[in-house]
Amino acid sequence: MNERVFNFSPGPATLPLPVLQEAQQNLLALPGAGASILEISHRSKTFEQIIAQAEHNIRQLLRLPQEYHVLFLQGGASLQFSQVPMSFLHAPGRYAEYLVTGSWAKRALAEAQREGDVRVVWDGKSDNYRRVPKPGEYETTPGAAYVHFTSNETIQGVQFPSEPEAGRVPLVCDASSDFLSRPIDVRRYGLIYAGAQKNVGPAGVTIVIIRQDLLEQVTDDLPTMLNYKVHVEHRSLYNTPPVFAVYIVLLVTRWLLENIGGLEQMYAINRQKAQMLYDAIDRSEGFYRAHAQPDSRSLMNVTWRLPNEELEAEFVKQAKEAGLHELKGHRSVGGIRASIYNAMPVEGVRALVQFMQHFHQKHA
Amino acid sequence: MNERVFNFSPGPATLPLPVLQEAQQNLLALPGAGASILEISHRSKTFEQIIAQAEHNIRQLLRLPQEYHVLFLQGGASLQFSQVPMSFLHAPGRYAEYLVTGSWAKRALAEAQREGDVRVVWDGKSDNYRRVPKPGEYETTPGAAYVHFTSNETIQGVQFPSEPEAGRVPLVCDASSDFLSRPIDVRRYGLIYAGAQKNVGPAGVTIVIIRQDLLEQVTDDLPTMLNYKVHVEHRSLYNTPPVFAVYIVLLVTRWLLENIGGLEQMYAINRQKAQMLYDAIDRSEGFYRAHAQPDSRSLMNVTWRLPNEELEAEFVKQAKEAGLHELKGHRSVGGIRASIYNAMPVEGVRALVQFMQHFHQKHA
């Protein structure tokens, strides 16, 4: 009953086995601390080292310049949807521009519209959110406080192959579902936020990276807990942070550095895994049909349809019996979704490809 | 190196050993789920059962009437300091009354003052926050939206022996450091909030209990994530909740019900533990001096001084060598603080009392 399956959940999602094993081994008492990570004070030297090392690992992985601050907050991307526009749009004359590429971008937009002047510069609705915009397909303006995009849409399975154009305006990115899955052009970002529960940890911690010049623009007329300046000043220890989740982020980022070798290597593995699945779809002679257009296909969430909904339900059911769990697509898109974040091993994807081929042969 | 000590940390704090053992045993794969609690979807049947059972246990422990909703949120009491007044004080003519009994009440007050009309009806400053108000020592008014109090002050070590008077106005309580440590007169509360990391779980989940009539007063002009109505409607699953922390709350509340027998029994044990320490202080002929006045002494955080700061530092150092950790008082009060929440075993308190006696004999 305790056997581990291949878990294609869109998030919370599978974690590296060595991370789970280390957390398990130390769960009654962290070496030298005399207490569990669940029990130690966030003001203890032990935890100060944990959070400092987690930050250090993220800095190293992203090659973050010194003018970027790394925060460990709570509330998920959903709270950031509000905190970002509250921070930058409350002053007169300020506005932001949003690229709308799917369900999560729409949520970010809706919250921003409550807070200030927000302009949609591109919306993929007419294409049913099967793609991201091409360069030149939209225009941003130099006066915008920021340009917001969702680097990967978990539900639709579309992903920006690289950062969108925004001139010299800072990018603000919801990177929840592809954070630390590949190298990024970090200097183009003013702010990055990411719920940890896809690629870098369990649910319960939100990583925010903010550049000094944006930090200085944050309005002070905010509840203290929603003020990035306060969290930077207190190095994420203004109040009790989610200690255990930060600890798991430390273990995952260490795994990325030491077991994988960094983001270039992780990116190569992620491309390989996604390619295996998209090849299986494209070579199925139309039995499997990808949702996303080829140049916008996500490396994290692969979404596709079968000839009819009965076959899709049968696919999900038989896959589960074969130890391939959580493959049902989101109800708004339907079909199948395989989430293959950093920690999904190549063997899991290989098993899914084999299952797809057998299923196709049986039901073609 | 992995030996467990007696951990008197004020929070995050010690957890019941059987809870840690069960979490450890299942950390690679929850029975029947095929994945770790750190990896399962918050939309899975497994987690739906976990969060429903955690809620059920809290309802049973507090004997909550149906008109109360139980939420599992993020951001800690510090975010509630803002969310409460944002919810109830933004409309014209609305005001709230605050009882200020120590450091945490002051923080709650400061955030509320940013949001609306707030009146301090009692402040213990002139007594250096050594006590809570007596009945009749302050007046509340029937027009207040709510009366706010901090049931236990973690830093000063003062606690309301029972709910303060507020006429028919609903009480709003920051119960972070004594939640589920004793029975309460629940119908007097309109809203209770508590960070879990003292008595009921790890850092990273905030429990909010809100009565239906207060819920209906919540303004809709709020960021979605700060709207209690949204979280009630989605049963704490509007966005990804802190899955693991909720799971630990389930295990702790089950331990309270099954191992301890409920809040009456827990209260008896907590009184016994606190009495052992206060007796040791009171019988020391002035060598140890309690910070709190006798009728306001906390059952959760016992605070006291020694004849001088050198002895206090020596006490903390030698105690740690004896396996009694985290006894240093908060810098704002000084001296010693022993936090003896639900999960601190009687044996831990007994060991501390013995150490106190030996230390006194050696240094008197």
Interface residues (C-beta under 8 A of the other chain):
Chain A: M1 N2 E3 R4 V5 N7 S9 P10 G11 P12 A13 T14 L15 L17 L20 Q21 A23 Q24 N26 L27 L28 A29 P31 G32 G34 A35 S36 L38 E39 I40 S41 H42 S44 Q74 G75 G76 A77 S78 L79 F81 S82 Q83 M86 A110 E111 R114 E115 G195 Q197 P202 A203 G204 V205 P223 T224 M225 L226 Y238 N239 T240 P241 P242 V243 F244 A245 I248 G323 H325 E326
Chain B: M1 N2 E3 R4 V5 N7 S9 P10 G11 P12 A13 T14 L15 L17 L20 Q21 A23 Q24 N26 L27 L28 A29 P31 G32 G34 A35 S36 L38 E39 I40 S41 H42 S44 Q74 G75 G76 A77 S78 L79 F81 S82 Q83 M86 A110 E111 R114 E115 G195 Q197 P202 A203 G204 V205 P223 T224 M225 L226 Y238 N239 T240 P241 P242 V243 F244 A245 I248 G323 H325 E326
